Amino acid sequence: MMMVTAVAAAILGCAQKPPPTAAVIENKVYTVTPDQVKVKVGIVTGEVTEMKVTERIEQGSGRIDSPARLTGKLKLTNSSADHSVRLVRGKIQYIDAEGQAIKLEEARTEPNIRFSSFGSDRLDPGQDATQSVDVNFPVAALKSKKLREIRLDLMYLSSLFIEETANLAVSIGGQ
């Protein structure tokens, strides 16, 4: 009996188990319609392009590996003729069909855009800058007909761009 138990333990308990298969993660992409929108905030104009929402899902189980994110490109132009603009930050809000903000899940950070790289935060008259957008997107907004609009709030400092002339009264050689 002892020999049978030892043999069974050796065969069943000590056999190498096949390595677990790695979960296959795939991107589930939701189209944003339209995927390109013009914006105007005060003296700053521009457009948001290439908008889409992506979440990463484990194939088979449907488990969410990475929650939904909104990505795209934001191009801003200073349309003023005489003001310089310093971009401070952008904030995105997701608005539902009733005009109310759709809240993000508790553990996720607010969808803010930072203009921190040197030079990309200042726009002189007529100048533009392009910024990538990659922010959290609320799961509730993925439901059909739930999302009505995306609101972009821009905070910027405007300073008057003044050009003055100074006349210098001079003469050559004592004339």
Secondary structure, DSSP 4 states (H G I P E B T S, - for coil): -HHHHHHHIIIIISSPPPPPPPPPEEEEEEE-SSS-EEEEETTEEEEEEEEEEEEEEETTT--EEEEEEEEEEEEEEE--SSEEEEEEEEEEEEEETTSPBPPPPTTSPP-EEE--STTTTEE-TT-EEEEEEEEE--GGGGSTTTEEEEEEEEEEEEEE-----------STT-
